Amino acid sequence: MKFKILSIILVLPFLVFSKEIQKEYFSVNKIWDGVEREYLIFLPSSYHKEKTKRFPLLIGLHGYSGTASGFELETTKGLNLTAEQEDIIAIYPQGSFFTSTVNNQTNFVSSWNDIVSNADLPKGKPKKCSLDRFEYPKPPECSEFNFCAWTSCHDDLGFLESLIMEISSRYRIDDTRKYMVGMSNGGAMVYRFACNYSDLISAAAIISSSIPIGTTCENGVSLPMLIVYGENDTTTPPKGNVSYDGFFYEPVNKTFNSWADNQNCGENIHKINSSYLKNKNVSCSYRKNCKDDNEVRLCKIIEGGHFWPGQDRSVGFCNSNIQGKLNNEICENKNDKSNWGNDLIWSFLKKYKRI
């Protein structure tokens, strides 16, 4: 496999101290493919105390117009809390962004290029949007932007590939335990990365996200996947009907089954009987007996919307002082407990190692 890596690193420390231990949470800027990119990294306190231990890596991708710190801080109610508790090195990349001005109103716009959202579909494939779809602003790097396009045009697959390689070489990462999770547009990016680079991660989770219609992965992947969606999501509707902004996505059941079929999972769909999940209004099913003993799981948030599990609003567009240069709303995390949705996701991911 060819790796395209070109990086110039700037590390901006943001240390968090307590009485006896030191956690680190800081920003790193790097030049990738001629463009300055940013990611945040969290090192749990155990990283400094256990000098020979290797740690699992969790990469989290924000949604459309979200921020890296907003994903950690607001969308998840503190994913660093989970990382500290479970001894995880967490990475939050920032999608490329620009400022859009429409009718004298400026807006921060960020996104991930999952390759397929902006691409023209081959003849015979259904259209990805309706004629009255919402017109999203064109990112400045996009030389072409078709009628149904709406994401960045940067090489985000290459950026994430290089990031995994860079972090793995700089920190004590357990190479058998690398995971990726994404929200909304970030979830679609995780799906596409998992389709193209399944050998670089151990398991994946896509949250409140559906892939554009007609873009199901056809590679012979071998990778566990968790799909979590809200029953009443109108941004990426789970049943394949048109979204509130005029776009069409694959039904989640089709995404679930096609991913399982790709790795020859057993045809039977099993339900998880759990009083804990029932109390959270979550219903989960899975297919097992897959290649390499993987599992593909689908979890529905009953009456849920386009939110992270355990949340009832989407505010991942905020950022903390660690990303002050983004110049949008600053938020603070006053929680001392991790969102149960984080536990739902991590309990699935952590079961899998790549041997």
GUVEX-764864 format. One line per 3 residues: number of its first residue (from 1); their letters; for each residue x, y, z of N, C-alpha, C. Coordinates in steps of 0.05 Angstrom, whole numbers, plus 5000, padded with zeros to 4 digits. Layout:
N
NUM = A = X:Y:Z:X:Y:Z:X:Y:Z ~ ...;
//
This chain:
355
1 = MKF = 5017:4976:5000:5000:5000:5000:5017:5025:5000 ~ 5011:5044:4983:5026:5069:4983:5015:5088:5003 ~ 5033:5101:5018:5025:5121:5038:5035:5148:5029;
4 = KIL = 5017:5167:5026:5024:5194:5018:5025:5211:5042 ~ 5049:5217:5053:5051:5232:5078:5070:5256:5074 ~ 5059:5279:5079:5075:5303:5078:5066:5321:5101;
7 = SII = 5082:5323:5122:5073:5337:5146:5094:5356:5157 ~ 5084:5379:5165:5100:5398:5181:5084:5402:5206 ~ 5096:5396:5229:5082:5395:5254:5086:5420:5271;
10 = LVL = 5064:5430:5282:5065:5451:5302:5048:5441:5325 ~ 5059:5438:5349:5045:5428:5372:5039:5451:5391 ~ 5014:5454:5398:5006:5475:5417:4996:5462:5442;
13 = PFL = 5011:5461:5464:5003:5446:5488:4980:5459:5503 ~ 4963:5442:5514:4941:5451:5530:4939:5431:5553 ~ 4953:5435:5575:4956:5415:5596:4934:5417:5616;
16 = VFS = 4925:5394:5627:4905:5393:5647:4918:5380:5672 ~ 4919:5394:5694:4933:5384:5718:4913:5376:5739 ~ 4920:5356:5755:4905:5350:5780:4925:5346:5802;
19 = KEI = 4917:5336:5825:4934:5335:5848:4959:5317:5843 ~ 4954:5293:5831:4976:5274:5828:4982:5267:5799 ~ 4964:5272:5781:4968:5262:5754:4966:5285:5734;
22 = QKE = 4976:5280:5710:4975:5300:5689:4963:5288:5664 ~ 4942:5300:5655:4930:5293:5629:4938:5314:5609 ~ 4939:5307:5584:4946:5326:5564:4925:5327:5542;
25 = YFS = 4918:5350:5534:4898:5355:5513:4908:5379:5497 ~ 4917:5375:5472:4929:5396:5458:4924:5395:5428 ~ 4929:5417:5415:4925:5420:5386:4950:5416:5371;
28 = VNK = 4948:5403:5348:4971:5399:5330:4963:5409:5302 ~ 4979:5426:5290:4975:5435:5263:4995:5421:5245 ~ 4987:5413:5222:5005:5400:5203:4997:5408:5174;
31 = IWD = 5017:5409:5157:5012:5414:5129:5008:5388:5115 ~ 4985:5384:5104:4978:5360:5089:4969:5367:5061 ~ 4984:5357:5041:4977:5361:5014:4975:5391:5007;
34 = GVE = 4993:5407:5020:4995:5435:5015:4975:5452:5031 ~ 4960:5440:5049:4939:5454:5064:4944:5451:5094 ~ 4942:5472:5109:4945:5469:5138:4920:5456:5150;
37 = REY = 4925:5434:5164:4903:5419:5177:4909:5418:5207 ~ 4889:5411:5222:4891:5411:5251:4878:5386:5263 ~ 4890:5376:5285:4876:5355:5300:4882:5360:5330;
40 = LIF = 4865:5350:5347:4868:5351:5376:4875:5323:5385 ~ 4892:5322:5406:4900:5297:5417:4897:5297:5447 ~ 4885:5276:5458:4883:5273:5487:4899:5249:5496;
43 = LPS = 4917:5253:5515:4932:5231:5527:4923:5227:5556 ~ 4913:5204:5563:4904:5199:5591:4927:5200:5610 ~ 4921:5204:5635:4942:5207:5655:4959:5182:5657;
46 = SYH = 4947:5159:5651:4962:5134:5653:4984:5133:5632 ~ 4983:5149:5611:5003:5149:5590:5030:5157:5602 ~ 5030:5176:5621:5054:5186:5634:5064:5168:5657;
49 = KEK = 5045:5153:5668:5052:5137:5691:5062:5109:5683 ~ 5051:5098:5661:5058:5071:5652:5075:5074:5627 ~ 5101:5075:5631:5120:5083:5609:5123:5063:5587;
52 = TKR = 5115:5038:5592:5119:5017:5571:5092:5008:5559 ~ 5070:5017:5571:5044:5008:5562:5037:5019:5534 ~ 5024:5004:5518:5013:5013:5492:4983:5017:5494;
55 = FPL = 4973:5038:5481:4945:5046:5486:4928:5044:5460 ~ 4903:5038:5464:4885:5038:5441:4881:5067:5430 ~ 4877:5069:5405:4873:5095:5391:4844:5098:5382;
58 = LIG = 4831:5120:5390:4804:5126:5381:4804:5152:5366 ~ 4795:5151:5341:4794:5176:5324:4764:5183:5321 ~ 4757:5208:5328:4730:5217:5327:4726:5240:5307;
61 = LHG = 4706:5237:5289:4702:5257:5268:4675:5271:5272 ~ 4677:5298:5272:4653:5315:5276:4635:5314:5251 ~ 4612:5326:5254:4593:5328:5232:4596:5353:5215;
64 = YSG = 4578:5358:5196:4579:5381:5179:4578:5407:5195 ~ 4596:5425:5189:4599:5450:5203:4605:5447:5233 ~ 4615:5424:5240:4624:5419:5268:4653:5425:5271;
67 = TAS = 4662:5422:5296:4691:5427:5302:4701:5403:5317 ~ 4728:5400:5317:4741:5378:5331:4735:5379:5361 ~ 4737:5403:5373:4732:5406:5401:4703:5405:5408;
70 = GFE = 4686:5414:5389:4657:5411:5393:4648:5383:5394 ~ 4661:5366:5377:4654:5337:5377:4660:5326:5405 ~ 4684:5331:5415:4691:5320:5441:4674:5332:5464;
73 = LET = 4671:5359:5462:4660:5374:5484:4629:5373:5486 ~ 4616:5377:5464:4587:5381:5465:4572:5357:5453 ~ 4580:5347:5430:4566:5326:5418:4565:5301:5436;
76 = TKG = 4587:5296:5450:4590:5272:5466:4588:5277:5496 ~ 4586:5302:5504:4587:5309:5532:4613:5300:5545 ~ 4634:5302:5530:4660:5296:5542:4672:5269:5536;
79 = LNL = 4680:5264:5511:4692:5239:5504:4719:5235:5518 ~ 4732:5257:5525:4757:5254:5540:4753:5240:5567 ~ 4729:5243:5578:4723:5229:5603:4724:5199:5600;
82 = TAE = 4713:5190:5577:4715:5162:5571:4744:5153:5566 ~ 4758:5170:5551:4786:5164:5545:4803:5162:5570 ~ 4799:5179:5589:4813:5178:5615:4806:5153:5630;
85 = QED = 4781:5147:5631:4771:5124:5646:4781:5098:5634 ~ 4781:5096:5607:4788:5071:5594:4816:5070:5583 ~ 4833:5089:5589:4861:5090:5580:4863:5089:5550;
88 = IIA = 4850:5110:5537:4850:5112:5508:4865:5137:5500 ~ 4880:5136:5479:4890:5160:5466:4869:5168:5445 ~ 4858:5192:5449:4836:5201:5431:4847:5223:5412;
91 = IYP = 4839:5221:5387:4846:5241:5367:4821:5252:5355 ~ 4820:5279:5352:4797:5292:5340:4807:5310:5317 ~ 4806:5300:5293:4814:5316:5270:4793:5338:5264;
94 = QGS = 4803:5360:5252:4786:5381:5244:4782:5379:5213 ~ 4757:5379:5205:4751:5379:5176:4759:5406:5165 ~ 4764:5407:5139:4771:5433:5126:4748:5452:5129;
97 = FFT = 4754:5478:5130:4732:5497:5136:4737:5523:5121 ~ 4716:5539:5119:4717:5565:5107:4694:5581:5117 ~ 4693:5607:5111:4671:5624:5119:4654:5631:5095;
100 = STV = 4629:5625:5097:4610:5630:5075:4594:5655:5081 ~ 4590:5672:5062:4574:5697:5066:4551:5696:5046 ~ 4526:5695:5057:4502:5695:5041:4483:5716:5053;
103 = NNQ = 4473:5734:5036:4455:5755:5045:4466:5770:5069 ~ 4492:5777:5067:4507:5792:5088:4509:5777:5114 ~ 4504:5751:5114:4507:5735:5138:4530:5716:5134;
106 = TNF = 4549:5716:5153:4572:5698:5151:4567:5673:5168 ~ 4576:5650:5157:4573:5625:5171:4599:5609:5169 ~ 4606:5596:5191:4628:5577:5192:4619:5551:5179;
109 = VSS = 4634:5541:5159:4626:5516:5145:4650:5497:5146 ~ 4646:5473:5156:4667:5453:5155:4654:5426:5146 ~ 4670:5409:5134:4660:5384:5125:4682:5364:5119;
112 = WND = 4674:5339:5114:4692:5318:5106:4685:5309:5078 ~ 4705:5305:5061:4701:5295:5034:4702:5265:5034 ~ 4679:5252:5034:4677:5223:5033:4678:5212:5005;
115 = IVS = 4686:5228:4986:4689:5221:4958:4663:5220:4943 ~ 4643:5206:4954:4619:5200:4939:4598:5221:4941 ~ 4597:5238:4961:4576:5258:4964:4576:5278:4942;
118 = NAD = 4600:5286:4933:4603:5306:4911:4604:5293:4883 ~ 4607:5267:4882:4611:5254:4856:4585:5250:4841 ~ 4587:5252:4814:4565:5245:4797:4561:5215:4797;
121 = LPK = 4536:5206:4800:4530:5178:4800:4530:5167:4771 ~ 4539:5143:4767:4537:5131:4741:4508:5129:4731 ~ 4506:5127:4704:4479:5124:4693:4465:5100:4704;
124 = GKP = 4439:5103:4709:4423:5081:4720:4421:5082:4750 ~ 4437:5099:4763:4436:5102:4792:4416:5124:4799 ~ 4403:5122:4822:4383:5143:4830:4397:5169:4836;
127 = KKC = 4383:5191:4832:4394:5217:4839:4397:5221:4869 ~ 4418:5235:4877:4424:5238:4905:4409:5261:4918 ~ 4395:5278:4902:4380:5300:4914:4356:5307:4897;
130 = SLD = 4337:5321:4908:4314:5330:4893:4319:5357:4880 ~ 4302:5364:4861:4306:5389:4846:4303:5414:4864 ~ 4289:5411:4886:4286:5434:4904:4304:5431:4929;
133 = RFE = 4326:5418:4926:4344:5414:4948:4356:5440:4958 ~ 4365:5441:4984:4378:5465:4994:4405:5467:4981 ~ 4413:5491:4973:4438:5495:4960:4460:5502:4981;
136 = YPK = 4478:5483:4985:4499:5487:5004:4522:5503:4992 ~ 4536:5519:5008:4558:5536:4997:4581:5519:4986 ~ 4592:5528:4964:4614:5514:4951:4641:5520:4965;
139 = PPE = 4655:5500:4974:4682:5505:4987:4701:5516:4966 ~ 4719:5534:4974:4736:5547:4955:4755:5529:4939 ~ 4761:5505:4950:4780:5487:4937:4767:5471:4915;
142 = CSE = 4740:5472:4913:4725:5455:4894:4724:5469:4867 ~ 4738:5458:4847:4737:5469:4820:4711:5462:4806 ~ 4700:5439:4813:4674:5430:4802:4656:5424:4826;
145 = FNF = 4630:5430:4823:4611:5426:4845:4584:5421:4832 ~ 4576:5395:4830:4552:5389:4816:4527:5396:4833 ~ 4504:5392:4821:4479:5401:4833:4474:5389:4861;
148 = CAW = 4483:5364:4865:4478:5351:4891:4502:5352:4910 ~ 4523:5367:4902:4548:5368:4918:4544:5385:4943 ~ 4559:5379:4964:4557:5396:4988:4581:5394:5007;
151 = TSC = 4600:5376:5002:4623:5373:5020:4649:5385:5009 ~ 4669:5383:5026:4696:5391:5018:4706:5376:4994 ~ 4726:5386:4981:4739:5372:4959:4768:5364:4965;
154 = HDD = 4777:5367:4990:4804:5359:4997:4806:5329:5000 ~ 4831:5319:5000:4836:5291:5002:4835:5282:5031 ~ 4811:5278:5041:4808:5271:5070:4815:5242:5075;
157 = LGF = 4811:5225:5056:4820:5197:5060:4850:5196:5064 ~ 4865:5211:5048:4894:5213:5051:4902:5226:5077 ~ 4887:5247:5085:4893:5261:5109:4890:5242:5133;
160 = LES = 4868:5227:5134:4864:5209:5157:4883:5186:5157 ~ 4890:5176:5133:4910:5155:5131:4937:5164:5142 ~ 4945:5188:5134:4970:5199:5144:4970:5204:5174;
163 = LIM = 4947:5213:5184:4944:5218:5212:4948:5193:5229 ~ 4936:5171:5220:4939:5145:5234:4968:5137:5235 ~ 4981:5140:5212:5009:5132:5211:5027:5150:5228;
166 = EIS = 5021:5176:5228:5036:5195:5244:5033:5190:5274 ~ 5008:5187:5283:5003:5183:5312:5015:5156:5321 ~ 5013:5136:5303:5024:5110:5310:5054:5110:5313;
169 = SRY = 5068:5128:5299:5097:5129:5301:5106:5147:5323 ~ 5090:5166:5332:5098:5185:5353:5090:5177:5381 ~ 5070:5160:5384:5060:5153:5410:5059:5123:5413;
172 = RID = 5056:5114:5438:5055:5085:5443:5027:5074:5438 ~ 5022:5070:5413:4996:5060:5404:4997:5029:5402 ~ 4976:5017:5411:4972:4988:5407:4962:4984:5379;
175 = DTR = 4979:4974:5361:4972:4972:5333:4949:4953:5327 ~ 4942:4937:5347:4919:4919:5342:4893:4931:5351 ~ 4894:4956:5362:4869:4968:5372:4867:4997:5363;
178 = KYM = 4859:5001:5338:4855:5028:5327:4826:5030:5318 ~ 4812:5050:5327:4783:5052:5322:4776:5079:5311 ~ 4753:5080:5297:4744:5105:5286:4714:5107:5289;
181 = VGM = 4705:5131:5298:4677:5137:5302:4671:5164:5291 ~ 4647:5168:5279:4640:5194:5267:4610:5200:5270 ~ 4605:5225:5272:4577:5235:5275:4568:5248:5248;
184 = SNG = 4545:5239:5237:4533:5252:5214:4552:5251:5190 ~ 4560:5274:5179:4579:5275:5157:4605:5261:5165 ~ 4613:5263:5190:4636:5248:5200:4632:5218:5200;
187 = GAM = 4607:5209:5205:4600:5181:5203:4602:5170:5175 ~ 4593:5186:5155:4595:5179:5127:4625:5177:5119 ~ 4641:5195:5131:4670:5194:5125:4682:5168:5137;
190 = VYR = 4674:5161:5161:4683:5136:5174:4676:5112:5156 ~ 4651:5112:5147:4642:5090:5130:4660:5087:5105 ~ 4666:5110:5092:4682:5109:5067:4711:5101:5074;
193 = FAC = 4721:5111:5096:4748:5103:5104:4749:5073:5110 ~ 4729:5063:5124:4729:5035:5130:4726:5018:5105 ~ 4713:5028:5085:4710:5014:5060:4736:5012:5045;
196 = NYS = 4752:5034:5045:4776:5036:5030:4801:5028:5045 ~ 4801:5031:5072:4825:5026:5088:4818:5008:5112 ~ 4803:4987:5108:4794:4970:5130:4818:4957:5144;
199 = DLI = 4841:4956:5131:4864:4943:5143:4878:4961:5163 ~ 4871:4987:5164:4884:5006:5182:4870:5009:5209 ~ 4846:4999:5212:4831:5001:5237:4820:4974:5245;
202 = SAA = 4812:4973:5271:4803:4947:5282:4772:4945:5283 ~ 4758:4968:5284:4729:4968:5284:4721:4997:5279 ~ 4695:5001:5271:4686:5028:5265:4657:5031:5275;
205 = AII = 4650:5057:5280:4622:5063:5289:4613:5088:5274 ~ 4590:5087:5262:4578:5111:5249:4552:5118:5264 ~ 4550:5144:5271:4529:5153:5288:4512:5175:5274;
208 = SSS = 4486:5171:5275:4467:5190:5263:4477:5197:5235 ~ 4481:5177:5219:4492:5181:5192:4482:5160:5173 ~ 4477:5168:5149:4471:5150:5127:4488:5158:5103;
211 = IPI = 4495:5139:5087:4511:5144:5063:4493:5153:5040 ~ 4503:5169:5021:4487:5178:4999:4476:5153:4983 ~ 4452:5156:4973:4440:5134:4958:4457:5125:4935;
214 = GTT = 4459:5099:4931:4474:5088:4909:4504:5086:4914 ~ 4513:5089:4939:4542:5090:4944:4551:5068:4964 ~ 4536:5046:4965:4543:5025:4984:4571:5013:4977;
217 = CEN = 4586:5008:4998:4613:4996:4995:4611:4969:4982 ~ 4627:4964:4962:4627:4939:4947:4654:4924:4951 ~ 4671:4934:4968:4697:4921:4973:4693:4897:4991;
220 = GVS = 4710:4878:4989:4709:4854:5006:4721:4859:5033 ~ 4708:4876:5049:4719:4884:5075:4717:4862:5096 ~ 4733:4865:5116:4732:4848:5140:4735:4867:5164;
223 = LPM = 4713:4877:5174:4715:4897:5195:4689:4898:5211 ~ 4690:4896:5238:4666:4900:5254:4656:4929:5252 ~ 4629:4932:5251:4618:4959:5249:4593:4961:5266;
226 = LIV = 4591:4984:5279:4567:4992:5295:4553:5015:5281 ~ 4527:5013:5276:4512:5035:5264:4490:5043:5285 ~ 4490:5069:5292:4471:5079:5312:4455:5101:5298;
229 = YGE = 4429:5100:5299:4412:5120:5286:4388:5127:5303 ~ 4377:5151:5297:4352:5159:5310:4328:5152:5293 ~ 4308:5141:5306:4284:5132:5291:4271:5155:5276;
232 = NDT = 4271:5179:5287:4257:5202:5275:4277:5222:5262 ~ 4300:5213:5254:4320:5230:5242:4310:5240:5215 ~ 4309:5267:5212:4300:5279:5186:4324:5290:5170;
235 = TTP = 4348:5290:5182:4372:5299:5168:4383:5278:5150 ~ 4386:5254:5161:4393:5230:5145:4372:5209:5151 ~ 4349:5210:5139:4326:5193:5146:4333:5163:5143;
238 = PKG = 4327:5147:5164:4336:5119:5165:4321:5101:5145 ~ 4298:5110:5135:4283:5092:5117:4288:5099:5088 ~ 4305:5119:5082:4311:5125:5054:4293:5146:5041;
241 = NVS = 4274:5158:5056:4258:5179:5045:4274:5205:5044 ~ 4264:5225:5029:4279:5249:5025:4284:5264:5051 ~ 4308:5275:5055:4314:5290:5079:4301:5317:5079;
244 = YDG = 4302:5331:5101:4289:5357:5103:4301:5377:5084 ~ 4327:5373:5076:4340:5392:5058:4342:5381:5029 ~ 4327:5359:5024:4324:5351:4996:4344:5331:4986;
247 = FFY = 4356:5314:5004:4376:5294:4995:4366:5266:5002 ~ 4377:5247:4986:4369:5219:4990:4392:5202:5000 ~ 4387:5185:5020:4407:5168:5032:4398:5139:5032;
250 = EPV = 4418:5121:5033:4411:5093:5035:4396:5087:5061 ~ 4376:5070:5060:4363:5061:5085:4384:5047:5103 ~ 4382:5052:5129:4403:5041:5147:4403:5010:5147;
253 = NKT = 4379:4998:5143:4378:4969:5142:4394:4958:5118 ~ 4394:4973:5096:4409:4964:5072:4439:4967:5078 ~ 4447:4989:5091:4475:4993:5097:4485:4972:5117;
256 = FNS = 4468:4966:5136:4474:4945:5156:4478:4917:5142 ~ 4459:4910:5126:4460:4883:5114:4482:4881:5092 ~ 4486:4903:5077:4507:4901:5056:4534:4899:5069;
259 = WAD = 4539:4913:5092:4565:4911:5105:4569:4882:5116 ~ 4547:4870:5126:4549:4843:5136:4553:4823:5113 ~ 4539:4828:5091:4541:4810:5068:4569:4810:5057;
262 = NQN = 4582:4834:5058:4609:4836:5047:4629:4818:5061 ~ 4624:4811:5086:4642:4794:5100:4629:4767:5108 ~ 4609:4759:5092:4597:4733:5094:4586:4726:5122;
265 = CGE = 4573:4747:5134:4561:4742:5160:4537:4723:5158 ~ 4530:4710:5180:4507:4693:5180:4482:4710:5173 ~ 4463:4697:5159:4439:4712:5150:4420:4719:5172;
268 = NIH = 4420:4705:5194:4401:4710:5216:4408:4736:5230 ~ 4387:4751:5236:4389:4776:5251:4381:4771:5280 ~ 4399:4776:5299:4393:4771:5327:4388:4797:5342;
271 = KIN = 4369:4796:5360:4363:4819:5377:4378:4817:5403 ~ 4386:4840:5414:4400:4841:5440:4378:4847:5461 ~ 4375:4828:5479:4356:4832:5501:4370:4843:5525;
274 = SSY = 4366:4869:5530:4381:4883:5552:4362:4903:5565 ~ 4358:4900:5591:4341:4919:5606:4354:4946:5606 ~ 4382:4947:5606:4396:4972:5606:4390:4988:5581;
277 = LKN = 4392:4974:5558:4386:4987:5532:4357:4995:5531 ~ 4339:4978:5540:4310:4984:5540:4304:5009:5556 ~ 4317:5013:5579:4313:5036:5595:4324:5062:5581;
280 = KNV = 4342:5059:5563:4353:5081:5548:4338:5086:5521 ~ 4317:5070:5517:4302:5071:5492:4319:5064:5468 ~ 4335:5044:5471:4353:5034:5450:4346:5005:5443;
283 = SCS = 4344:5000:5417:4339:4973:5408:4361:4965:5389 ~ 4376:4943:5395:4399:4935:5379:4395:4907:5368 ~ 4404:4903:5343:4405:4878:5329:4432:4873:5318;
286 = YRK = 4439:4848:5311:4465:4843:5300:4465:4818:5282 ~ 4485:4817:5265:4491:4793:5250:4519:4784:5257 ~ 4522:4758:5262:4548:4747:5271:4557:4725:5253;
289 = NCK = 4577:4709:5263:4589:4688:5247:4601:4699:5221 ~ 4612:4723:5223:4624:4736:5199:4653:4727:5196 ~ 4664:4734:5173:4693:4729:5168:4709:4741:5191;
292 = DDN = 4729:4727:5201:4747:4736:5222:4732:4740:5249 ~ 4709:4727:5251:4693:4728:5276:4684:4756:5283 ~ 4678:4772:5262:4668:4799:5266:4638:4799:5272;
295 = EVR = 4629:4822:5279:4600:4827:5283:4592:4854:5271 ~ 4569:4855:5260:4558:4880:5250:4532:4886:5266 ~ 4531:4909:5279:4509:4915:5297:4495:4940:5289;
298 = LCK = 4468:4940:5292:4451:4963:5285:4435:4970:5310 ~ 4438:4995:5319:4423:5004:5343:4405:5028:5336 ~ 4380:5025:5343:4360:5046:5338:4353:5060:5365;
301 = IIE = 4355:5087:5364:4346:5104:5386:4317:5109:5382 ~ 4300:5096:5397:4271:5098:5394:4262:5127:5398 ~ 4248:5138:5377:4238:5166:5376:4261:5186:5377;
304 = GGH = 4285:5176:5371:4309:5194:5371:4311:5209:5345 ~ 4326:5231:5346:4330:5248:5323:4359:5246:5313 ~ 4369:5268:5301:4396:5268:5289:4415:5277:5311;
307 = FWP = 4419:5260:5331:4435:5267:5354:4454:5244:5362 ~ 4474:5251:5377:4491:5231:5389:4474:5216:5410 ~ 4477:5190:5413:4461:5175:5432:4464:5187:5460;
310 = GQD = 4442:5192:5473:4442:5204:5500:4439:5234:5499 ~ 4438:5246:5475:4434:5275:5472:4407:5280:5460 ~ 4397:5304:5465:4371:5312:5453:4374:5338:5437;
313 = RSV = 4398:5346:5432:4403:5369:5415:4431:5367:5403 ~ 4436:5380:5381:4461:5378:5367:4476:5405:5369 ~ 4497:5405:5383:4512:5430:5387:4542:5425:5383;
316 = GFC = 4549:5407:5365:4577:5400:5360:4591:5422:5344 ~ 4577:5443:5337:4589:5466:5323:4604:5484:5342 ~ 4600:5480:5368:4615:5497:5388:4645:5489:5387;
319 = NSN = 4661:5505:5400:4689:5498:5404:4698:5508:5431 ~ 4720:5496:5440:4731:5505:5465:4755:5524:5459 ~ 4766:5535:5480:4789:5554:5476:4812:5541:5462;
322 = IQG = 4814:5515:5462:4836:5501:5449:4835:5506:5419 ~ 4811:5513:5408:4808:5520:5380:4798:5548:5376 ~ 4807:5566:5392:4796:5593:5392:4798:5607:5365;
325 = KLN = 4817:5599:5349:4821:5613:5323:4798:5608:5303 ~ 4780:5588:5309:4758:5583:5291:4737:5605:5292 ~ 4737:5620:5313:4720:5644:5315:4691:5638:5314;
328 = NEI = 4682:5616:5327:4654:5611:5330:4648:5607:5360 ~ 4625:5599:5366:4616:5599:5394:4633:5581:5412 ~ 4642:5593:5435:4658:5579:5454:4640:5565:5475;
331 = CEN = 4644:5540:5480:4628:5525:5500:4646:5513:5521 ~ 4635:5507:5543:4650:5495:5565:4636:5468:5573 ~ 4653:5450:5581:4642:5424:5590:4643:5424:5621;
334 = KND = 4620:5423:5634:4619:5423:5663:4611:5395:5673 ~ 4613:5375:5656:4605:5348:5664:4628:5334:5678 ~ 4621:5316:5696:4641:5299:5708:4635:5270:5703;
337 = KSN = 4615:5265:5686:4608:5237:5678:4605:5236:5648 ~ 4615:5214:5637:4614:5209:5608:4585:5203:5600 ~ 4577:5212:5577:4551:5206:5566:4548:5176:5562;
340 = WGN = 4525:5165:5568:4521:5136:5565:4524:5127:5536 ~ 4520:5145:5517:4524:5139:5489:4552:5132:5483 ~ 4571:5146:5496:4599:5139:5493:4605:5111:5502;
343 = DLI = 4593:5103:5525:4597:5076:5535:4585:5055:5517 ~ 4562:5061:5505:4549:5043:5485:4569:5038:5462 ~ 4581:5059:5452:4599:5057:5429:4625:5043:5436;
346 = WSF = 4637:5051:5458:4663:5040:5466:4660:5011:5473 ~ 4638:5003:5486:4635:4975:5494:4635:4957:5470 ~ 4626:4967:5447:4627:4952:5422:4655:4952:5410;
349 = LKK = 4666:4975:5407:4692:4977:5393:4714:4961:5407 ~ 4715:4963:5434:4738:4953:5449:4739:4922:5448 ~ 4719:4909:5439:4719:4880:5438:4738:4869:5416;
352 = YKR = 4745:4887:5397:4759:4877:5373:4788:4886:5372 ~ 4805:4867:5364:4833:4871:5359:4839:4861:5331 ~ 4857:4875:5318:4867:4865:5292:4893:4850:5296;
355 = I = 4892:4824:5291:4915:4807:5295:4933:4807:5271;
//
